Amino acid sequence: MTKEEKRKEWEQRIAELEASGKSVRAFCIENGLRESQVHYWRKRLRGSQTDSNVRWISVELDGSFGENSDRLNIRVGRAIVEVQPGFNKALFSDIVRTLMELC
């Protein structure tokens, strides 16, 4: 198997994992994979992504975010992410992905 074929195979596996909504552990058990492999390939493939591969979710504000505020606090489980104007979109995307895995 060439490096390109292996990369494509892992892209498919990671896409299946993310679409499944399962934890990494459950997905690995079901598919006979090692968790360390999945984490390695997720990190490796994430580094090769462009902004066009980033998926955004819509957010509804509950009124507590005033028009004069210059920041937004996003709560996911016990984590709070503060977003300010001029934020790094790639970093924010990585944080959201990580929180989705953990929460």
N, C-alpha and C positions, 0 to 999 in steps of 0.2 A: 504494500500500500504506500503510495507516495505521500509526502507531507501535506500536499493540497487535499488529497482524498481524506486523509485523517482529520484535517481541519474542518472540512465540510461535514464529515460524520459527527464531529463533536458540536458543530454549529446546530445540526439537526437535533442531537440529544439535548442540548441546552434549551433549544426552542421548545421541545416536547416537555421538558421539566417545567419551564415557566408557564406553558399553557395548561399543564396538569393541575396547578394550584397545590401540589403536594410539597411536603418538606423535602429537602435534599436527601435526608436519611431514608424516608419512605420510597422515594423515587429510585434510590440506589439499590435498596433491597429488592424492589420489584423488577429491576432491570439488570441485576447482577453486576453492579458497578461499585467501585470504591469511592467513598465520599471525597477523599483527597484528590482523586482524578477530576471529579466534577468541579471542585473548588479551583483547582489548577486551571482547567479549561475555561471556566467562567471568567477568571481573572485575565487569562491570556486573550480570550476573544473580546472582552470588554475593552482592552487596550487598543484593539484594532477597529473599534466601532467609530463611526463618524456621527456628528450631530443628527444626521438624517435617520439614524437608527434609534434615537431616543424617543420613548413614548411618554406623552404627558397625560395627566388625568385632569378632569375638570374639578373645580373646587367651588362650593357654594359658601358665601360668607354669611354669618349669622347676625350681622349688625354690630358686633363688638369691634370690628375693624373699621375705625373711623376714616373719613376722607383725608384728614390731616396727618394720619400716621405714616411714617416712612419705613415701617417694617411689618412683617407678617410672621406670626408664630404658628407653626404647624405641629400638631400633636399626633403622634402615632404610638399607641400604647403609652408607655411611660416616657418616651423620648419626645423632646421638643426641639424643633429646628426653626431657628430664626432666619428669615429671608429678608434681606435689605436690598434697596435699589442697587443695581450694578453687580448682583450676585454672579458667581461662577456657575453657569448652567451645567457644565460637565460634572463638577463636584456635587452639585445639588442632585443631579441624576444618579450618581453613585450612592449618595446617602439614601435616597428614596429606595433604590434597589435593595440596599443592605437592610433597611428597616422592613421592607416587605418580606424579606427572607426570615427575619428574626421575630416579627410580630404576627 
